[in-house]
Amino acid sequence: MKKIIKLTETELKNIVKKTINELDKIHVSPYTLQISRGGNLSVITNNKVYTYKLYKVTMLKDFALSVVDFPTQNQMKVSVMGIEKTINIDKQSVSNFIQKNLGKPSMETTFGDHTVKFVKV
């Protein structure tokens, strides 16, 4: 049996806005990771925001990454030189990493087979 739900234009706009906003952030208890201007990644705590530029570390050169979105609560989509790649993330590992390193000018970790450097902006 199908049900018809009637929405006003404002209600529909609010649902779409909320859905789009959720693509821009992921909750990694007790932090929120959010995409900020320029594809940077902001780590939000209770009382402070730390913004980082991400770099893919290779043997030859570090390539700037732009965070595109969070397709699911366990994935981060990034763009490297125009090529998009989805990286699986383990929330507990990310939370532990942030807890140990938050506020440092530079920090480095591995997501799957990718080494990523965070540089504070």
N, C-alpha and C positions, 0 to 999 in steps of 0.2 A: 504494500500500500504506500503510495506516494503522498507526501505532505507538501503543501505550498506555504512558504514562509514569506511574509511581506515585510520588506525593509524600506525605510525612507532612504533618500539619496545620502543624507548625512550619516546614517547608520552604516551604509555600505562603504562610504569613504573612510569612516573610522576603522572598520574591519580591515580594509586594504592597507591603511597606514600602519596599523598594529602589526600586520603580517610582514610588511616591508621592514619595519623597525626590528623585528625579531631576526631577520636575515643578517642584520648588521651587528649582532652581539651574540655572545655565548656565555653561559654561566658556568664558571669553574669555581665551585665553592671554596673559599668565601669571596672570590673575585668575580668581576664581570669583565670579559674581554670585548672590546668594541672597536669597530673600524672607524678611524678618524680621517680627517682631511688628508689627501695625498696617498691613501692606501696604507697609512701608518696604523699601528695597533696600540690602542690605549688599554691599560690595565687599571681598572677602577676598584678602589678599596672603599671602606666606609667613609673616609674623609679626604682622600687624595686621588689624583689621576696622574699616572705615569704614561708618557707616550714614547713609543719606540719605533724606529725604522728597522725593518727586517732585511737581512741579507742572506742569500744562499751562499754558503761557503764551499768553494771548490779548491783544488790544489793550485790553480793558476790565478784565480781572481774571485773576489766576492761580488756577486750580482745582486743589485737592489731588487727586493720583492715588493709587490703591492698586494695587500690583502684585499680580495675582491668580495667575498662573503663567507658565510658559514652555512653550507647546504644542509647540514644536519648538526645536531648538538655534539657530534663526535668528528666533524670534519671542518677543515679550513681550506678555502679555495684561494690560491695565490696566483699572481701573474708575474712571470719572469721574462723580460724582453718581449712582451706581447703574447707569450705562450702561457695559457692557464693550466694549472695543475691542482688537483685536489689531494690534500694531505690528511691522512687519518691521524687523529690525536687521542691520546689517552688522558682523560680529564684529571685523574689522580696524579699522574706523572707531571702534567702541566702545573697543577696546583702546588705540588711539592717544589718544582723548579722555581716558580714565581716566589714562593715563600722564602726560599733560600737566597734569591738573587735580586728581589725587587728593590729598585732605587739605585742599583749599580749603574755606572755609565755605559757598561757593555757586558753582555752575558751571552753564552752560547749553549745550545742544546741540540739534540737529535730528535727529529720526528720521522719515524720509520727509517728510511735510508737517506734522509736529507739532514745535513747539518745546517742549522739556522743560527745566525748571530743577531742579537737584539742590540741596537745602539740607541741610547736615550737621545731624544730631540728636544 
